[in-house]
Amino acid sequence: MSVIRTSGLGVQFGQPVLRDVTIEIQPGEFVALMGANGTGKTTLVRSLLGLIRPDEGQAWLFDTPVSRFRQWRRVAYVPQRLLAHSAVPLNVEEAVRSALTSAHHRWRPLSRDERSRVRQALEDVGLRERCKDRLEDLSGGQQRRVMVARALATRAELLIMDEPTAGIDAGEQARLAGHVAQLHATGVTIVLITHDLGPVASLAERAIVLGPPAGGSVRYDGASPPPHQWTEHVWHHNHDTDEGPGLMEGP
């Protein structure tokens, strides 16, 4: 069984953004998804999350076509801009608890086991003492740790992180790397969009480098870190799509 699979995936926004993306990611892999600005890294992830319909090809999650995938609790997503669309004020504990609810069971009380998982997840990421603090009062790094706690609480099998170290200091990056390593050690598959081979990205065992779509978007797929010739243009980076879902949004 593969966790992620694409075949001939292509996306156009008036002009090609992704072309002929064919990849397969197995359970337990830690993959760094890299590429210069405009090469479609976030577009690829949004296609995998069902937020963009590909113009060509197909994508699967856990061997199910994304268009028919409904087991979203198996997937945890850390977007680039965590609070961009948070309409309802939440505290840290509520943010983690909300990961265990669904549209069909929004008012269902959590079970004892679920409440225990929320408490343990906050303990694991070092935020138990901040559980009643408002989410917007946390630093960017702490907000990303909240998202890792959500993955821990839901026991997600796939964690996708979009530039998780952007805008956070070196100390917070190191703490985040420790928590991500802990999560990966439990067998979680991790896909990390990054342009910076820092503490978190250094944990990746495999790198996929995207380039301009002409001739096919995937320019390198192999051991991480990739050879220098594939990364020399990666470091000049901006976000390559409009902002994605906010902290509490998902597919």
C-alpha positions as CSV (number, residue, x, y, z in Angstrom):
1,M,0.0,0.0,0.0
2,S,1.2,3.5,-0.8
3,V,0.3,6.5,1.2
4,I,0.6,9.0,-1.7
5,R,0.6,8.2,-5.3
6,T,0.3,10.4,-8.4
7,S,0.3,9.5,-12.1
8,G,0.8,12.1,-14.8
9,L,-0.6,14.8,-12.5
10,G,-0.9,18.2,-14.2
11,V,-2.4,21.5,-13.0
12,Q,-2.8,24.7,-15.0
13,F,-3.8,28.2,-13.9
14,G,-4.0,29.7,-17.4
15,Q,-0.5,28.2,-18.0
16,P,1.0,24.9,-16.7
17,V,2.1,24.9,-13.1
18,L,2.6,21.2,-12.7
19,R,3.2,18.7,-15.5
20,D,3.5,14.9,-15.5
21,V,4.1,14.5,-11.7
22,T,4.4,10.7,-11.1
23,I,5.5,9.9,-7.6
24,E,4.9,7.2,-4.9
25,I,5.4,7.6,-1.2
26,Q,5.4,4.6,1.1
27,P,4.3,4.3,4.7
28,G,6.8,5.7,7.2
29,E,8.8,7.7,4.7
30,F,10.0,11.3,5.5
31,V,10.1,13.2,2.3
32,A,11.3,16.8,1.7
33,L,9.4,18.4,-1.2
34,M,11.6,21.1,-2.6
35,G,11.8,23.6,-5.5
36,A,12.2,27.2,-6.4
37,N,9.4,29.7,-6.3
38,G,6.7,29.0,-8.8
39,T,7.4,25.3,-9.3
40,G,4.1,24.2,-7.7
41,K,5.0,22.6,-4.4
42,T,2.0,24.0,-2.6
43,T,-0.2,23.3,-5.7
44,L,0.8,19.7,-5.6
45,V,-0.1,19.4,-1.9
46,R,-3.4,21.2,-2.5
47,S,-4.1,18.6,-5.2
48,L,-3.4,15.8,-2.8
49,L,-5.8,17.4,-0.2
50,G,-8.6,17.6,-2.7
51,L,-8.5,21.4,-2.7
52,I,-7.5,21.6,-6.4
53,R,-8.8,19.4,-9.2
54,P,-6.0,18.3,-11.5
55,D,-6.3,19.1,-15.1
56,E,-4.4,15.9,-16.0
57,G,-3.6,12.6,-14.4
58,Q,-4.8,11.4,-11.0
59,A,-3.8,11.3,-7.3
60,W,-4.4,8.7,-4.6
61,L,-4.3,8.7,-0.8
62,F,-3.9,5.4,0.9
63,D,-4.7,3.7,-2.5
64,T,-8.0,5.6,-2.8
65,P,-8.6,8.3,-5.5
66,V,-8.5,11.7,-3.8
67,S,-11.9,12.5,-5.3
68,R,-13.3,9.6,-3.3
69,F,-11.2,9.8,-0.2
70,R,-13.2,10.5,3.0
71,Q,-10.9,9.3,5.8
72,W,-9.4,12.7,6.4
73,R,-8.6,12.0,10.1
74,R,-5.8,9.9,8.7
75,V,-4.2,13.1,7.3
76,A,-2.9,16.1,9.3
77,Y,-2.0,19.3,7.5
78,V,0.1,22.3,8.7
79,P,-0.5,25.1,6.3
80,Q,1.8,28.1,5.6
81,R,-0.4,30.7,7.3
82,L,-1.8,29.2,10.4
83,L,-4.3,31.8,11.5
84,A,-5.2,33.4,8.2
85,H,-8.8,32.2,8.2
86,S,-9.5,31.3,11.9
87,A,-13.0,32.8,12.4
88,V,-13.7,31.5,15.9
89,P,-11.4,32.3,18.8
90,L,-10.0,29.1,20.2
91,N,-7.7,28.2,23.0
92,V,-4.9,25.7,22.6
93,E,-6.8,22.7,24.1
94,E,-9.8,23.5,22.0
95,A,-7.7,23.6,18.8
96,V,-6.4,20.1,19.6
97,R,-9.8,18.8,20.6
98,S,-11.4,20.0,17.4
99,A,-9.2,17.6,15.4
100,L,-11.2,14.8,17.0
101,T,-14.6,16.1,15.8
102,S,-16.2,15.9,12.4
103,A,-19.1,17.7,10.7
104,H,-21.4,14.8,11.5
105,H,-20.4,14.5,15.2
106,R,-19.5,18.1,16.0
107,W,-21.4,18.2,19.3
108,R,-20.5,14.7,20.4
109,P,-18.6,14.8,23.8
110,L,-15.1,13.3,23.6
111,S,-14.6,9.9,25.1
112,R,-12.3,9.4,28.1
113,D,-9.7,7.9,25.7
114,E,-9.9,10.9,23.4
115,R,-9.6,13.4,26.3
116,S,-6.5,11.5,27.5
117,R,-5.0,11.7,24.0
118,V,-5.5,15.4,23.9
119,R,-3.8,15.9,27.3
120,Q,-0.9,13.6,26.3
121,A,-0.4,15.3,22.9
122,L,-0.1,18.7,24.6
123,E,2.3,17.2,27.1
124,D,4.4,15.7,24.3
125,V,4.8,19.0,22.5
126,G,5.5,21.0,25.7
127,L,2.3,23.0,25.7
128,R,0.3,21.5,28.6
129,E,0.7,24.6,30.7
130,R,-0.5,26.8,27.8
131,C,-3.7,24.8,27.2
132,K,-6.1,27.6,28.1
133,D,-4.2,30.3,26.3
134,R,-5.7,31.8,23.1
135,L,-4.2,30.4,20.0
136,E,-3.4,33.8,18.6
137,D,-1.3,34.6,21.7
138,L,1.2,31.9,20.8
139,S,4.3,32.4,18.7
140,G,4.4,31.0,15.2
141,G,6.6,28.1,16.4
142,Q,4.2,27.3,19.2
143,Q,1.2,27.3,16.8
144,R,3.0,24.8,14.7
145,R,3.6,22.6,17.7
146,V,-0.2,22.8,18.3
147,M,-0.6,21.3,14.8
148,V,1.8,18.5,15.7
149,A,-0.3,17.9,18.8
150,R,-3.4,17.6,16.6
151,A,-1.6,14.9,14.6
152,L,-0.6,13.1,17.7
153,A,-4.2,13.3,19.2
154,T,-5.8,12.0,16.0
155,R,-3.1,9.4,15.4
156,A,-2.8,10.6,11.9
157,E,-0.9,8.4,9.5
158,L,0.2,11.2,7.2
159,L,1.5,14.6,8.2
160,I,2.0,17.3,5.5
161,M,3.8,20.4,6.6
162,D,4.1,23.5,4.4
163,E,7.2,25.6,5.3
164,P,6.8,24.8,9.0
165,T,10.0,26.7,10.0
166,A,9.1,30.0,8.1
167,G,9.3,32.9,10.5
168,I,10.4,31.0,13.6
169,D,13.7,31.4,15.5
170,A,16.4,28.8,15.7
171,G,15.5,27.5,19.1
172,E,11.8,27.0,18.1
173,Q,13.0,25.2,14.9
174,A,15.1,22.8,17.0
175,R,12.1,22.1,19.4
176,L,9.8,21.5,16.4
177,A,12.4,19.2,14.8
178,G,12.4,17.1,18.1
179,H,8.7,16.8,18.1
180,V,8.5,15.9,14.4
181,A,11.2,13.3,14.9
182,Q,9.2,11.8,17.7
183,L,6.1,11.6,15.5
184,H,8.1,10.0,12.7
185,A,9.5,7.4,15.0
186,T,5.9,6.2,15.6
187,G,5.6,5.4,11.9
188,V,3.9,8.5,10.6
189,T,4.6,9.4,7.0
190,I,5.8,13.0,6.7
191,V,5.9,15.2,3.7
192,L,7.7,18.5,4.3
193,I,7.5,21.4,1.9
194,T,10.7,23.3,2.4
195,H,13.5,25.5,0.9
196,D,15.7,25.4,3.9
197,L,17.7,22.3,4.9
198,G,17.5,23.2,8.6
199,P,16.7,21.1,11.7
200,V,13.4,19.7,10.5
201,A,14.3,19.2,6.8
202,S,17.6,17.4,7.9
203,L,15.4,14.6,9.2
204,A,14.1,13.8,5.7
205,E,15.4,10.6,4.1
206,R,14.2,11.4,0.6
207,A,13.9,14.6,-1.5
208,I,11.7,15.4,-4.4
209,V,12.7,18.5,-6.3
210,L,10.3,20.2,-8.6
211,G,11.3,22.5,-11.5
212,P,9.6,24.4,-14.2
213,P,6.9,22.3,-15.8
214,A,8.4,22.2,-19.3
215,G,9.6,18.6,-19.8
216,G,8.0,17.4,-16.5
217,S,8.0,19.0,-13.1
218,V,9.9,16.3,-11.1
219,R,13.6,17.0,-11.6
220,Y,15.1,14.9,-8.8
221,D,13.7,12.1,-6.7
222,G,16.2,10.4,-4.5
223,A,18.2,10.5,-1.3
224,S,18.1,13.6,0.9
225,P,19.8,16.0,0.8
226,P,19.8,16.3,-3.0
227,P,22.9,17.0,-4.9
228,H,23.9,20.7,-5.1
229,Q,23.0,21.1,-8.8
230,W,19.4,20.4,-7.9
231,T,19.2,22.9,-5.0
232,E,21.2,25.9,-6.1
233,H,18.1,27.8,-7.2
234,V,15.8,26.5,-4.4
235,W,17.0,29.0,-1.8
236,H,15.5,32.1,-3.5
237,H,12.0,31.3,-2.3
238,N,8.6,32.9,-2.0
239,H,5.2,31.2,-1.5
240,D,4.2,29.8,-4.9
241,T,0.4,30.0,-4.6
242,D,-2.1,32.1,-2.9
243,E,-2.5,31.4,0.8
244,G,-4.0,28.0,1.7
245,P,-6.4,26.9,4.3
246,G,-6.1,28.4,7.8
247,L,-5.3,26.6,11.0
248,M,-8.8,25.1,11.6
249,E,-9.7,24.5,7.9
250,G,-9.2,21.4,5.9
251,P,-10.5,19.5,3.0
